């Protein structure tokens, strides 16, 4: 799997679990406002598992991304340190 695919999948999974979280919160708030306990539990039962899966995928990809270094980052991080040392 190309390493360029990881950032895209990470962004996609973060967006998915954030949208899922908003759906859960707004759905449960609507259920509370309507006084319908069945609605509150149904929102969590239907939207909860996909949201948790998306959050888990996002966490795993973030872990993998912490081990993948881009060559440009390694070069750019070395330049400011040497420029700072030359200025002293």
C-alpha positions in Angstrom: 0.0 0.0 0.0 1.6 3.3 -1.0 2.3 5.7 1.9 0.6 8.5 0.0 -2.7 6.7 0.6 -2.4 6.9 4.4 -2.9 10.6 4.8 -6.0 10.5 2.5 -7.5 7.6 4.5 -6.7 9.3 7.7 -8.5 12.5 6.7 -11.4 10.5 5.4 -11.8 8.5 8.6 -11.5 11.6 10.8 -14.2 13.3 8.8 -16.4 10.2 9.0 -16.1 9.9 12.8 -16.6 13.6 13.4 -19.8 13.5 11.3 -20.9 10.4 13.1 -20.3 12.1 16.4 -22.3 15.1 15.4 -25.1 12.9 14.2 -25.2 11.0 17.5 -25.2 14.2 19.6 -27.8 16.0 17.5 -30.0 12.9 17.3 -29.9 12.3 21.0 -30.5 16.0 21.7 -33.6 15.8 19.4 -34.8 12.7 21.2 -34.4 14.4 24.6 -36.2 17.5 23.3 -39.0 15.3 22.0 -39.1 13.3 25.2 -38.7 10.0 23.3 -36.3 7.7 25.1 -36.5 5.1 22.3 -35.2 7.7 19.8 -32.2 8.4 22.1 -31.2 4.8 22.3 -31.9 4.1 18.6 -29.6 6.9 17.5 -26.8 5.4 19.6 -27.5 1.8 18.4 -27.5 2.8 14.7 -24.9 5.5 14.5 -22.6 4.4 17.3 -20.9 1.3 15.8 -19.9 2.9 12.5 -18.6 6.0 14.3 -16.5 3.9 16.7 -15.1 1.9 13.7 -14.2 5.1 11.9 -12.5 6.4 15.0 -10.6 3.2 15.4 -9.4 3.2 11.8 -8.3 6.8 12.3 -6.3 6.0 15.4 -4.6 3.0 13.7 -3.7 5.1 10.6 -2.4 7.9 12.9 -0.2 5.3 14.6 1.1 4.1 11.2 1.7 7.7 10.1 3.9 8.3 13.1 6.4 5.7 11.8 6.3 7.0 8.2 8.6 9.9 7.6 8.6 12.1 4.5 12.0 12.9 3.1 11.0 16.6 2.8 10.2 16.8 6.5 13.6 15.4 7.5 15.4 17.9 5.2 13.4 20.9 6.3 13.7 20.1 10.0 17.5 20.1 9.7 17.6 23.5 8.0 16.1 25.7 10.7 18.4 24.2 13.4 21.5 24.9 11.4 20.3 28.4 10.5 19.5 29.1 14.2 23.0 27.9 15.2 24.7 30.1 12.6 22.9 33.2 13.9 24.3 32.8 17.4 
